Amino acid sequence: MATRPEIRNIVATCTLGCSLNLEHIEDNVPLTLHTPKLFFGLILCVLHPYKADCHLYRNGKMTVNGGCTLRSSKSLARRFCSLLRDIGYQDAQVTDYKVVNMVACCNYAGKPTS
């Protein structure tokens, strides 16, 4: 008998509605990683209440990783957007939010096929 699937991670994308200066964000927000030679975006992490991150791009696009529910994923997008507004991106707001991937796991105790 299989157990009910449990969502472990939700990946979502959204648009912030403004261009971003990734170097400025890296200098003013803790827990950021910007290595343009390896990845042209910026990675921004939060550790509380659980580990999550987002990828920010110069054109104002954002990818959010780490939510375990649809509500928490959208809340994370708003939280990352709020961090950007705190450092001067007053026009930033979450638009075109879309879930693009979900990862779930469950135990399946069926008969093995051979």
N, C-alpha and C positions, 0 to 999 in steps of 0.2 A: 504494500500500500504506500502510495506517495504522500509526502507531507505537502502542505500548502506552500507555494513558492514565497520566498521572502526577498523583497527588494533590497539590494545592497548598495546600489549606486545609480544615480540618474545624471545623465549628461544633457544639458540644455544650452541653446544659443539664444542670444538676443542682440538688439542694437541699442546703443546708448544715445544716439542722436547728436554726437559731437566728435570732432577729431581729438586724438589723444597724443600727448607728448610723453612717450614711455620713459625717457630719461628723467623727466620731472617727477613722474609717479614713483619711479625707483628711489629717487632722492628723498621723497616726502612720506612714503608709506612703508612701515616695517614689513618684514617677511615677503619681500619681492625678489624676483630673480629675472635679470634681463641680460642675456648673452646673445647679442645680435648675430654673431658669427655662427651660432648653432641653431638658433630659433628666433625668427623675426618678431615674435610677440613677447609679452611680459607675463610672467607667472606671479600671481598674487595669492597668498595663502592665509587662511584663518585656522586657528587651532581650537577655538572654543565656540560653541558647545561641543563640536566635533570637527574633525579634520576635513577641510574642504579647500578647493582652490578654484581660481578662474584664470583664463588666458585672455589677455587684453591685446587688441591690435590697434594700430595707428588710425585706422579708418572708423573706429568707434564700435567695432564688433566685439562681443564678449562670449566666451564659452564657460559655462559653470559646471563643475564636477564635484560630486561628494554628497549630494542630497540623498536622503533615504526615503523621502516621501515627495509627492508632487508639491505639497505646501512648503516643505522645507527647502526644496530646490528653488522655488520662486522667491522665497524669503532670502535665500543666499544671494540671488541676483540683485535684489533690492539693497541688501547689506553692502555688497561690493560697490554698487552705484552710489550709495550714501558715503562710502569712504572717498570716492572720487569727488563728490560735491564738497566734502570737507576740505579738500586741498585746492579748490578753485574751479572745478568743472561744474559750474552752476546749471548749465544746460543739460547735464546728463540725466537721463531718465530711461527706465527699462521699457522698451517697445519691441514688438515682434518676438515676444518670448515663445520659444518652441522647444519641446522635449524631443531630442533626436535619438536617444538610446537609453535603455534601462538594463541593468544587470541584476539578475535574481538567482537564487539558489534554492534547491530543495533536495530532500533525500528521496530516492526512489528505490523501493525494495521489491522490485518485480523479478520475475524469472529471467535469468540471463539467456540471451539468444545466442545460438552457435551455428 
